[in-house]
Amino acid sequence: MISRGLLVAALTISNVAFAEQAGLPPIPAPLASTQTAANQQTDIQAAIATAPDQLAANSGKTIEEQADAYIEANGFAAREQRGEISVLRGFSIVDVPSTSPQWVAQRSLAYDAALLDAQADYVLKRSAQITASITSDLLQAADRDPPPFKTTDNDTSKAGELIRKLMALGGAELDKALRELNINPADYEKAAQPQRYVQMHAALTQKITTTAFGQLVGLMPVQTFEKPLGSGVYKVGVVAVISPRMKDFAQRVLTERGNFAPDLGHAGKLADIVADKSSLVRDFGVRWRYDEAGLPVIVSFSQWSSEYRGQDPMLGERYKDIAFKQAEQRADAQIADFLKGSVNVQNTTEVSRELTEAADRMPDGYIAQQAAVAKLLNGYQSSIRRRSEVSITGLSTLSRWTAKHPETEQTIIGVVRIWSAAGERSTRALTDGRTSAPPAAGATLPASGPGAGQSGRKLIDATDF
């Protein structure tokens, strides 16, 4: 039989784990051992009764609501209201169900699309050029009666006459051959199409084009979200932040040649970031961290999948290696976007309403009046292009990892790439044939706060911007 003490300890651990997974405040732990057994039991029962209600309330939120709650709870909303930072949101559907072999790759691309959506929103907020036009057209025919039916054969020349006779002869011979085969030629005759005559037409057309261009220097994702919508459909979201401090850091990475001042107060072990492979499953994008010497590090999380589904282990390893290389390049591109990215946006909306009244003139002269037809046209086109080009020293791979997605059981191939000030200094020292230079004096850099987040890990918070 399990003792009461063990039960209390187990419930305490499960309450904390539940709160972290659900993105909720921790469920109150059982009271200290000085309480009476009756009071302890009451607290245990209350925690158990409360947990399902809190989980249901959280799971009922849309992914957009979860993102908004995260922004509010972590202090980003307050800083944005003070004009200190810009907070961006983006969302995208994974284009294939979770049972598809392509789901892992499509999930990564959905993250890219969500971040691109957030980046487009950022440049549109900063400066947008809007071109709008609206046109009204109205037509009423002078005569409501359609003109006489016109044949398409107007050639009266001898050559035209000869062609018509040849066609008639050929048609007669074909009809004769078909009848000999007990086939009715009439079954293959095509009646002349009626000729349409527009009596009245009214149209209103509006076209709106919005264009924007902006720099993405220092724009950093801070949290990613993932939510199943049912039937294997998943939606992902991202919250990103940009601030003057983060822009300054990104620019210094490209100009300081790794000569940053150490900040020992925020030093940490990079190995801790990749120690738990299950925690990496929901991490995407770049984060700002520090190494054991207190020097800045840009960490880039990327995921991909192997296309191989056969049984040959040699081929399987080759495909896996290709997937790792693809993930590495995608991770490097994320660092380049953070350091020197830009985005072009062009959104075009074209809508119109039309009302048309028409009549059809038949080949035999009969007029068929058609009912007036109302039509609404609704068109939208969006083009977003992100580009970055940067020369950088000090990139390396912190970890290559594989793990199963906890819900879909799909195998994820992941890579964690880093740029570090220490790595850049070491690389430059080897290239120049000298020892690594000591840390240069300078301002202390802000730290990243470790901890668990609602979906991805909380590797950075509002104070870092």
Helices and strands as residue ranges (DSSP letters): H 4-22, H 37-59, H 63-73, H 76-81, E 86-93, H 103-126, E 129-140, H 158-180, G 185-188, E 195-215, E 220-230, E 233-242, H 244-255, G 264-266, G 270-274, H 277-280, E 285-290, E 296-304, H 313-340, E 341-361, E 367-369, E 373-388, E 395-404, E 411-420, H 421-432, G 462-464
